[in-house]
Amino acid sequence: MRVRPLIIIIVILLVQVAFGQAHGYRKVNAIRFAGNTAFDGATLENQFCMVKVGERVTSSIIEWDIETNIKAFFREHGYVKCGITFEEEQLTAEDINLHVMISEGSQYRLASLNITGVKTFRKDAIAAKFDIQPGEIANFKKIKEGLDAVKRLYAAYGFINWMYLVEQIFDEQNKTMALSFSIEEGFQYFIAYVAFVGCSDQAEEENMKTQTIAQPGHLFNPVLLDVDTLRLKNMLGVAVKATTEIYPDKALVGIVYWLDPVTAK
């Protein structure tokens, strides 16, 4: 009587193994690094998110994890030209050793941070969003965080399509990097209308329009859109979804709050 459950378990395990092999999944037996001098292997291995000893991974997962986490870790410490490749040593049909080859390159410091194209704000106010100073290690994590802060600032004032161009100039003799951002602010967007879908009648919709922070004629701020959505959800006790319609030729944004998620587009 106990044979059948055991057979079922074995079949399930065989199917799981076959599925993993068919989709390129292999179990990582060991991770070995070569070429690294700035950080030891244990430190680098801890930077992996999905690639772990004992875990089943694919080549795509390894490539993503190296690009997203290992390279980012080196760039956070000034090794902005770091190159990384990897090889999978096949042990069995299911097991691999992962060999990660690293070309660290030089460690760079920030020579200067120059920002042009700013019209709406003071240039020093934009520069203050970057928590990095000339002479410090060129930390790309801090640079990215600074850009995210600048993006939020512009979005809060209706500049939802702002763009920037970046230029990096390296001084190989002094191991420094000069960084320049050319900002294109674009147009300032305003709210054209606020509408609701899911109200019982026109009177209810008109009443709901008075409950939102975002109002026609105001600057469009994506953050306030999220705040309004949460407020409406808590007030009404139903799921609320917000969608927007962008009118780039007029620099306007229309907002629609969907009170019935079934009708949401």
FENCORTA-V189984 format. One line per field, one symbol per residue. burial: I if it has 24 or more other C-alpha atoms within 12 Angstrom, else O. A space follows every 10 residues. Layout:
burial->???
//
This chain:
burial->OOOOOOOOOO OOOOOOOOOO OOOOIIIIII IIIOOIOOOO OOOIIOOIOI IIOOIIIIIO IIIOIIIOII IIIIIIIIII IIOIIIOIOO OOOIIIIIII IIOIOIIIII IIIIIIOIOO OOOOOIIOII IIIOOIIIII IIIOOIIOOI IOIIIIIIII IIOOOOOOOO OOOOIIIIIO IOIOIOIIII IIIIIIIIOO OOOOOOOIIO IIIIIOOIII IIOIIOOIII OIIOOOOOOI IIIIOOOOOO OIIIIIIIIO OOOOO
//
